[in-house]
Amino acid sequence: LCWALSSPMLGSRRAASAARRLARGCASGAELSRFVGARSEYTPELRYLYPHADAVPPAFPCFRLIDDNGVPVEGAALPDIAPAVMRRMQQTMVKVSEFDKVFNEAQRQGRLSFYFTNRGEEACSVGSGAALRDDDWVWPQYRELGATFWRGYTIEEAANQCCHNELDATKGRQLPMHIGSPEKHLMYVKSNLGQQVPAANGAAYAMKLQRKGRCSITYFGEGCASEGDIPSALNIASVHGCPTIFFCRNNGYAISTSSSDQYAGDGVAPRGPAYGLPTIRIDGNDLLAVVAATQRARAIAIEQRRPVLVEAMTYRIGAHSTSDDDSAYRNPHAPEQGWDSERAYWEARSPIIRFGRYLQSLGWWSPQMEEDLRKATRKQVIKSLNDASAAPKPNNAYLFSDVYDEPSWLQRDQEAALNAHLDKYPEHYPAVVR
């Protein structure tokens, strides 16, 4: 196995397979996507492939409605979205972008222990979040800040959680950006990879039994799809008819690994029909395609009482997290000539630029509007960071609460030992609240 993983022959077989898929696309005359996670023909047809009814193609087509320049593609049927809602979606993506910049910089300055960015993937969470009802349950991975903001979670709430102060709803017991809100039907982000995916089925099944026309959506990446939780979750949902939307963000890279180290097949989409799920692959950088595909996914989940798989092809422009050096494994070469790097190629095609061009063509957006919004949002985010950093820390007692109904003897002993230590060395713990 070690020899096989290091063998140049294995890499050449993958390259040959990709070349054959590209050749088929060129022969048909269709434009091909250039995503790292999978390459296939673009299509304007919003079509889910159903198990036992549709043949799985050699490469799943990639649904999109606007091209990289924000121009509707030929044959595209654009979703009916009010201008105010489209502007709000663009504003939310910009809001996520500015929050990311400030808090990523703050982590590098030592003000936070950790941070994830959403850079390049904003359309996946904002578009899918906008397509749901506000009482549908969201089970995030960790790049769903857009869906969280869309639900009304504020910049200030996110800042308090990242800075772990007394206003942090998680009481300082979660890593930064491990946010959530039961009131807004947003489950908290968890660090153990993939656990949210099978858990989402429980919420979906409960909503199915309640017959209130609700569903759950759960997010995961193509790297997370290698975890055993994912096939188990797909099978459980299919067998029990859970109205779960499985939303896979295939951004090309997991931490320390490219997608070529995760699978040799055609991305994640073919796994859907194998487990009995209607499945589609979409251009995850096309906000309109994300909205349309998620609206259809929600209708299938609720009306047909079954799970759905959406593979959203996108690109992770930033590192996996502030704990990651992506230069060690990211492909430095652009997929087309004329670009300095793969990262530069995709940054020029980011969802914010692309959807902004579309709105600008309709007279609903302008570079000046975006500049003004960025300045105002950055000012708000910096203030929220400073305010959250200055607020008192959570009470020390929260280290031991909310685990058992009554504290165990071991917890009581640990708390007593900690308090004795704090009493002995108070000068070393000026920020501790007791």
N, C-alpha and C positions, 0 to 999 in steps of 0.2 A: 504494500500500500504506500509506504514512504517513497519507494522508487517511482511508483505511478504518479504520485502527486508532484514529484520534482522532474518528471520526464518531459523533455521538450516535445516528444511525440504527442503527448496529451494536448499541449498548447496548440500544436499545428493542426490537430483534428478539430479543435474548437474553431480555429481560424478558418479552416476549410468549410466547416458547417455554416459559419456566418457568411462566407463568400458565396456559397450556394444559394442561401436565402436572398442575398443581395442581387445575385444574378437573376433569380426568378422575378424579383421586383423590377429590375431594369428591363427584362424581356417583356413584361406586361405594360410598361410605360408609366406605371404608377410611381408617385414620389414616395421615397422610403424615409422612414424616421431614422434618426442617428443617435438615439438614446443608448447609453452604455448598457443598460439592463437587458435590452432586446431590440432588434431592428426588424421592422416589418412595413408593409404598405399602409399608407394613410387611406382613410375612407371617411366620407361625410355621413355614412349610414349609421344611425343609432340602432344597433342590432345586438341583442344578447344571444349568444349561442347556447342552446339548451341541450342537456344530456339526453340521450336516447332519441333525439330528433334531428340534431345537426351534427355533421361530421366535423371533427376537430381539424382545422387546417394545419399545414406544415408550420405556418407562422400566423399567429392571431393578428388580424388587421387592427390598426390603431385609429380609433375614432377621433376626429377633430372637426371643428367648425370654422376657426379662423387660423390663418397661417402665421408664420413667425413675425410678419409685419403688421399683424392685426387686421388683415383683410379677409372677409368671409370667403371660404373656398367654394368652388363650383359645386352646386347641388346641396349646399348646407341649408338646413332648416333650423334657423336660430330660435332659441327658446324665447317665449314672450315674457320679458322682464321689464318692469317699470324703470324709467330713467333714474329715478331717485334711488332705487335698489341697486342698480348697476354702479352708480357713483359711490354708494355706501360700500359696496364690495371692494372697489378700488381704494377707497379711503382706509378700509380695514387692512388691506395688504400693505399699504404705506405705513400704517400705524405699527404693524408687526415688524416691518423693516427697521423703523426708527427705534423701537424698543430693543430689538436685537443688537443694533449698533451700540447703544448706550450701555446695555448690561453686559455685552461681551467685553467691551472696553473696561467696564468696572471690574470684571473678573480678572482681567490682565493686570489691573492696578492693585489687586489683592483685596478688593472690597467684597467679593463673593468667593465662595469655595468652588463654584462649578456653574457652567451654563451651556445650554444647547441653542443653536440658532436655527431659523427656518428659511434661511436665505436660498432663494431659487425654487422653493416649494410652497410658496404662499397660496397659490391658486388651489392646491389640493385641499387644504383645510378650510379656506374661506368659501370656495365654491360648493364643497360638500355640505358645510355647515349651513349655508344659505338655502340649500335645497331641502333641508329637514324641517320638521315642526319643532318648536321650542321645547316640547315635552317628550321628544324622542331622546333616548339615553345615548350619550356619547361616551365611548370607552377609548380614551386616547393612548397613543404610545408616548411620544414626547415632542413631536413637531406639529402639534395641533393648536398653537397659540391663536391662529386665525379663527378657528371654529370657536375657541373660548371667548375671544373678544367679540365675535359675532353674537354670542348669547348674552352679552352685556357685562361680562366680567371686565373690571376696570383696570386701567394702567396702575392705579394706586394699589389695588388688591394684589396684582401680580408683583409689584415692587415689594410689598410687605412680605409676601411669601418668600421671595428670593433673598430678602435680607433677614428673615427669621426674627421678626420683632414680636411684641405683644399683640399686634393686630393681625398676625399671620394665623389664618384659620387652621393651619396644620400644626400650630403650637410649636414650631421649630423642629418638628420631627420628620420632615421630608427634605430631600435635596432641593436646591433651587430649581425652579421651573417644574416641579412636581405638583402642579396646581390642580384644582378641581372645585366644584361647587354643587353639592346635592340639591340646593334650591334651584339651580339652573340646569339640573339633569346632566351635569358633567362629572363623571367619575374621576377620582384623583389619579394622576400619573403615578405609576409604580416603577421601581428600578429593576425588578426581576423581569427579564426579557420575555415577552409573549404572554404573561399571565392574564392580561386584559382580554385576550381573544376568546378563549373558552368561557371566561366569566360573562362576556357579553351575551352568550347564548342563554344564560339563566335569566337575565333581564328581558331578553326578547321573548322567551317562552312564557314568562309571567305576563307580558303585555299581550301575547297571543290569547292566553286564557281570559284576560280581562275584556277582550274584544272592544277595545277603545281606539282602534286604528292607529296604533303606535308601533314603532320598531326601535331597534338599537343599531348603532353603527360602531364598528371597532376598526382601529387603524393599526397597521404594522408595516414594516419594511421588507424588502426582498431578502435581507439578511436574517431578519427575525423569522421569515418563512421557513428557514432551515431548522427552527426549533420544533421539538415534538409536539408542543401545544397546538401548532397550527393545523396539521392534518387531523388531529383528534377533534379540534373545534369544528372544522369543516364537516367531518363525518357526523358528529353529534347533531349539528344544526340541520343537516340534510335529512337524517333519519327521523328527527323529531319535528321537522317543519318549523324551525325557529325563524321568525322574521328578522334575521340578522343581515346587515350589510357589511361584508368583509371588504375593507378598503385598503388595498396594498399600495403603498407609495414605493414604487420601484425607482429609486434615485441613483442606482448604479453602484453604490458603495455602502458597505457596512463598516463598522469600526475596524480598521486595519486590513480590510479585504475588499477587493473588487467583486462584482457579481459573478465574474468568471470563476471565482473560487467558491461560489455558492451552488452553482448548477451549470450543466452543460446543455440544457434544453432551451426551449423557447420561453424564457421568463417564468412567471408564476401563473399566468392565465390558464394554461392547459390543465392545471391541477383542479380547477373548478369543475369542469364536466366530469372529471374522474371521480369526484366525490358527489356528483349529482346536483351541482349548482349552475344556474344560468350565469354566464360569464361574459364580460366585455373587457377589452383593453382600450384605454383612452390616452390621449395626449394630456397629461396632468398639468402642463404649463398653459393650456388653453382653458381659461376660466369658464367660458360658455360651455365647452364640452364637459367639464366637470359638473357644472350645474345640471345640464340636461341628462347626463348619465346617472347622476345620483337621484334625480327626480324619478327617472324610470326605475331605478333599483328599488326605491322606496315603494313605488306602486306595485312592483312584482312581489316584494317581501310581504306587503300587507294584503293585497288582493288575492295573491296566489298562495299565501301562507307558506313561504319557503325562503331559504337564504339565498343571497346573491353575492357574487365575487366581482369586484371592480379592481383591475390592475391599472393604476395611474402611472404612466411613464413620466419621469421628471428627472431633475439633476440636482444633486446636493452641492451647492457652490462652496459652502464653508466646510470646515472640518466636522467630524462626527460630533465632537464636543470640545470643550476647552481642555480635555484630558487627552486629546488625540493630535498626532502629527500626520496629517494626510499626505504630506509630500513623500512619505515612505512608500505609498502604494497607489496614489492617483496617477493616471495616465497623463503625462505632460503634453501629449500631442493632440492637436485639434482634429476633429473629424473631417474638416475641410481646409484647404489651403487658404492663406490670407489671415490666419488668426495665430496669435502668439502661443496659445495653449488651449487645452480642452476647457479649462475653467473660463477663459475669456470668451470662447465661442458661446458657451451657454449663458454666461452673464449678460451678453448682448441680447439674448432671447428670453430673459426672465419674464415671469408672468406680469409683473408690474409694468414693464416697458410695453409688452405685447398688448395687454388689455387697455393700457393707456392710449395706445395708438388707435385702437378700435373706437374708444369713446371720443377721442379727439376728432376722428373722421365724422362723427355724428354731431359735433359741436357741444358735447357734454363734459369735456375735460380739456385741460391745457397745461403746458409746461409750467406756467405761472401758478396755476392752482396747485399743482403738485409741489412746487417749491415752497409756496406759502404753508401748505399742510405739513410738509416735512419740518419746517422751522418751528411751527407752533407745537407739533407733536414732540419734537426733540426737547423743546423747552419744558413741556409738561413731564416728559419722562425723566429728565435730569432732576427736576424738582421732586418728583416722586421718589427717586433714588436717594436724594439727600434727606428727605423727610423720613423715609423708611430706615435709613442708616442711623438716624439720630434718635429714633424711638427706642424705648426700653426693650430689653429682651424678654422672652416668655418666662413665666414663673418656673423656677427650678422643679417644682412639684410635678410639672407635666411630664418629666422624664419617667414617672412611675404610674401615671394615671391612664385610664382608658384602655387597659389591657384586660384586667379581670374586674368583675363586679365588686369584689372585696380584695384588697392587696394581699398577696401571699406572704408568708413569713420571710421568704427570701427577698422579696421586694422591700419589706419593712427593714430588714437588716441592711440591705444595700443603701436605702435612703438614709438610714441612721449613720452609716459609715461615711457617706458623702457629706452629710451635714457636719459631722465631726471634723472632717478634713477642711471644709470651708470655714468653720469656726477657728481652726488652728492657723490657717493661712489666709485671712481675709484680704490682705494687701495684694495678693496675687489674683484675686477674682473680683475686681471692682464692678464689673458689669453684671454679675450674677444677681438675679432677682429671686428673693425667697419669701 
